[in-house]
Amino acid sequence: MDLLLIVLPAFLIFGTGFIGQKLLKFDIKSISKMSLYLMLPFLTFDTFYTNELNIEYFYMFLFSLLLVLLIIGITNLLGRWMKSDKTELSAMQLGTIFPNSGNYGAPIALFAFGSAGFDYAVIIMVIHALLINTIGIFIASYGSERSTTIRDAFRSVLKMPVIYGVLLGVIFQLAKIELPPTILEGISLVGSASIPTVMLILGMQLAEVKSAKFDLKYVNSVIVVRMIMSPLIAVLLVSFMPVNDLIHKVFILLAAMPIAANTTMLAVQFNVKPDLVSFTTLVTTLISLLTIPITIFFIR
């Protein structure tokens, strides 16, 4: 029951976006653009400016990147086997690679491992956000239904202000530049607003899903890789991860999370099968109500 109460707020926000889109018919693409370009850079700056950097950051980043690369390889093999086109493969990758470590994973880590586990989950969440807003944007841009080259995809990544939010946050921290508390409060306020906005966008996109627009074989493939293979690969990786046992557990738990809500925003922004990405996000989130307690039971 306690676990369901932690998950409930996410479903409340999804439902609000869903109902709002059904009744009011928002321009989803404009809202996702606002979140991507105006809100998320403040969140990444705030996180990297206020959290002290140490060697654990490096290991968590390195092994998160390794996990992403392994899942990309597995998804590419599945895509070739299913003879997917560029857009279908990118939609699958957006679904398999990135877990919902922020809006879902961090609260679950708090419930399972207390405040120390939550702190590690927040760090990994930021690393995942950085990967989503670099590798994820490249995948979404290259897989767009518009004609896009690899060079165009790289240009799209470099145009993302999220990257510069991270860089500025790190530079300001290393240079020990102290910002006035009122400025930090404003930055935090805008950054925090990005999280529920992204969740609302997912609910809105779910309201527009039409079953005829995607093939269930892609849904099944994403579910298997995201919900089963990802945590199993994480279990293997942590055996080589030179950090404390709690980080191991949090790393595995976040790898078992459903699809990140941010991927829906990217799918909408770059027109990469947004219905497929949204539907698989919904399905994996529902499945996680069963799989997350099982994962916690085993890693404890």
DATAMO-V900311 format. One record per helix or strand of 2 or more residues. SS is the DSSP state (H for helix, E for strand). FROM is the first residue (numbers start at 1). TO is the last residue. If there is no record, write none. Layout:
# DATAMO-V900311
ss = (SS SS)
from = (FROM FROM)
to = (TO TO)
This chain:
# DATAMO-V900311
ss = (H H H H H H H H H H H H H)
from = (2 28 55 86 101 150 161 181 211 216 245 261 274)
to = (24 50 81 97 142 158 174 207 213 238 255 270 299)
